[in-house]
Amino acid sequence: MSTLTMEIHNHVAEITLQSPPANALSTHILQDLSKELDKVENDASVKAILLKGEGRFFSAGADIKEFTTLQGADDYKSLSSKGQQLFQRIENFHVPVIASIHGAALGGGLELAMACHIRYAAEDAKLGLPEINLGIIPGFAGTQRLPRYVGAAKAYEMILTGVPITGQEAAAAGLVNKSFSAEEVHEEASRLAAAIAEKSGPTIHHVMNLVPMTHNPQFGEGNRAEAEAFGDVFGKEDAKEGIQAFIEKRKPDFKH
C-alpha cells in the first residue's frame, strides 16, 4: 500500500504524504518517496515539485515505534545514513522542491522540509526538533541544516530544548520563506510552483546547480558525525527510557 501520491499537472509534480494519522516518516514512506523521485528524474517535463502532507500534519516526525525494532548502534547509524542520503538527494535535485507545511513539521518532518529548496508554512504550524525529549538527537541532518537557516544560537536553543516554534516565528527566523494562514498556505505554495514552472527548463537547472556551490564543504563530514552520534545515543539507557515514555505517553525519567 502506497504511503503517498503523486500527480503531475502543468510541469509541476505534486507529492502528497498519506500515512495517517501523522505522516510519520517510516522506512516505507521514505522508500515510496524515493521511488516517486525516480519517476520525476525520468520525466523531462517536470520543472518543480510541490511536497505536502494530507490530514492534520505535514509530518509529525519519524516513526518512533519503528525505532524499537532496531538492534544496536549499527542499525541506528544505518537508518540515519539512509535518511540523510535521501534528503541530500532532495537538496541536490535538478528541479526545485517546495515544501508546503501545515499542522506540524517535527523531527524528521522538519528535516525533510529543510532538505527542500523553498518552504512555505501556515502561521500556526509547529516546527521543531524535539528528539532531545526522547534522549536522542536529530538523525536526518537536522543538526547540520538548521544552523544554515536560523544561525547557530537559535539552532542550539531549538535542538537543546526541543521546543517548537510557530510558522510565523519560523518566517521571522529564516527557517521558512513565508508564512500564511492555514487556509492559504497550500494555495500559495501551489501558485509559487506554477510560477516557477513557467520559466525556462535549462535556466532552472542552471540555478539548481549553481546555488549549492555556496554551501559549506564540510556538510558531508557533519552528516557522518551526526550518524555516528545518532547510533551512539540509541545505545544508552536514556534513549530506551525516552522512547518507551513517548509510547506510554508519560514524562521520561532520564538517569544520565
Long-range contacts (C-beta under 8 A, 24 or more apart in sequence): 2-32, 3-28, 3-29, 3-32, 4-29, 4-32, 4-33, 4-36, 6-36, 6-39, 6-40, 8-43, 8-45, 8-46, 10-194, 10-197, 11-45, 11-46, 11-47, 11-48, 11-197, 12-46, 12-47, 12-48, 12-49, 12-50, 12-190, 12-193, 12-194, 12-197, 13-39, 13-40, 13-43, 13-46, 13-48, 13-49, 13-50, 14-49, 14-50, 14-52, 14-190, 14-193, 15-49, 15-50, 15-51, 15-52, 16-52, 16-53, 16-54, 17-51, 17-52, 17-53, 17-54, 17-58, 17-59, 18-54, 18-55, 20-54, 20-55, 21-55, 21-56, 22-55, 22-56, 22-57, 22-59, 22-60, 22-61, 22-104, 23-53, 23-54, 23-55, 23-57, 23-58, 23-59, 23-60, 23-109, 24-59, 24-60, 24-61, 24-62, 24-63, 24-64, 24-108, 25-59, 25-61, 25-62, 25-63, 25-83, 25-108, 25-109, 25-112, 25-140, 26-62, 26-63, 26-66, 27-63, 27-66, 27-79, 27-82, 30-82, 30-83, 30-86, 33-86, 34-86, 34-89, 37-89, 37-90, 37-93, 40-93, 40-95, 41-94, 44-201, 46-95, 47-95, 47-196, 47-197, 47-199, 47-201, 47-204, 48-95, 48-96, 48-97, 48-98, 48-193, 48-196, 48-197, 48-204, 49-93, 49-95, 49-96, 49-97, 49-98, 49-193, 50-98, 50-100, 50-189, 50-190, 50-193, 51-97, 51-98, 51-99, 51-100, 51-112, 51-116, 52-99, 52-100, 52-101, 52-102, 52-186, 52-189, 53-102, 53-103, 53-109, 55-103, 56-103, 56-104, 57-102, 57-103, 57-104, 57-105, 57-109, 58-99, 58-100, 58-101, 58-102, 58-103, 58-104, 58-105, 58-109, 58-113, 58-125, 59-104, 59-105, 59-106, 59-108, 59-109, 59-112, 59-113, 60-103, 60-104, 60-106, 60-107, 60-109, 61-106, 61-107, 61-108, 61-109, 61-110, 61-130, 62-107, 62-108, 62-139, 62-140, 64-134, 64-243, 64-246, 64-247, 65-247, 67-234, 67-243, 68-243, 68-247, 70-234, 72-235, 73-231, 73-232, 73-234, 73-235, 74-231, 75-231, 76-139, 76-230, 76-231, 76-234, 76-235, 77-227, 77-228, 77-230, 77-231, 79-139, 79-230, 80-139, 80-140, 80-226, 80-227, 80-230, 80-231, 81-227, 83-108, 83-111, 83-139, 83-140, 83-141, 84-139, 84-140, 84-141, 84-223, 84-226, 84-227, 87-111, 87-112, 87-114, 87-115, 87-140, 87-141, 88-115, 88-141, 88-223, 90-115, 90-116, 91-115, 91-116, 91-117, 91-212, 92-212, 93-117, 93-208, 94-205, 94-208, 94-209, 95-204, 95-205, 95-208, 96-196, 96-204, 96-208, 98-189, 98-192, 98-193, 98-196, 99-189, 100-185, 100-186, 100-189, 100-190, 101-125, 101-127, 101-167, 101-176, 101-185, 102-182, 102-185, 102-186, 104-164, 106-130, 106-164, 107-131, 107-138, 107-142, 108-139, 108-140, 110-142, 110-146, 111-138, 111-140, 111-141, 111-142, 111-145, 112-140, 113-176, 114-141, 114-142, 114-145, 114-146, 114-148, 114-149, 114-175, 115-141, 115-145, 117-208, 118-177, 118-192, 119-170, 119-175, 119-176, 119-177, 120-176, 120-177, 120-178, 120-179, 120-180, 120-185, 120-188, 120-189, 120-192, 121-167, 121-170, 121-171, 121-176, 121-178, 121-179, 121-180, 121-185, 122-167, 122-179, 122-180, 122-181, 122-182, 122-185, 123-166, 123-167, 123-168, 123-179, 123-180, 123-181, 123-182, 124-166, 124-167, 124-168, 124-182, 125-166, 125-167, 125-170, 125-179, 125-182, 125-185, 126-164, 126-165, 126-166, 126-167, 127-164, 127-165, 127-166, 127-167, 127-170, 127-175, 127-176, 128-158, 128-162, 128-163, 128-164, 128-165, 129-158, 129-159, 129-162, 130-162, 130-163, 130-164, 131-159, 131-162, 132-159, 132-160, 132-161, 132-162, 133-162, 133-242, 133-246, 133-252, 134-239, 134-242, 134-243, 134-245, 134-246, 134-252, 135-233, 135-236, 135-238, 135-239, 135-240, 135-241, 135-242, 135-243, 135-252, 135-254, 136-230, 136-233, 136-234, 136-239, 136-242, 136-243, 137-226, 137-229, 137-230, 137-233, 138-226, 138-230, 139-226, 139-227, 139-230, 141-222, 141-223, 141-226, 142-226, 143-222, 143-226, 144-219, 144-222, 144-223, 144-226, 146-175, 148-215, 148-216, 149-173, 149-174, 149-175, 150-174, 150-175
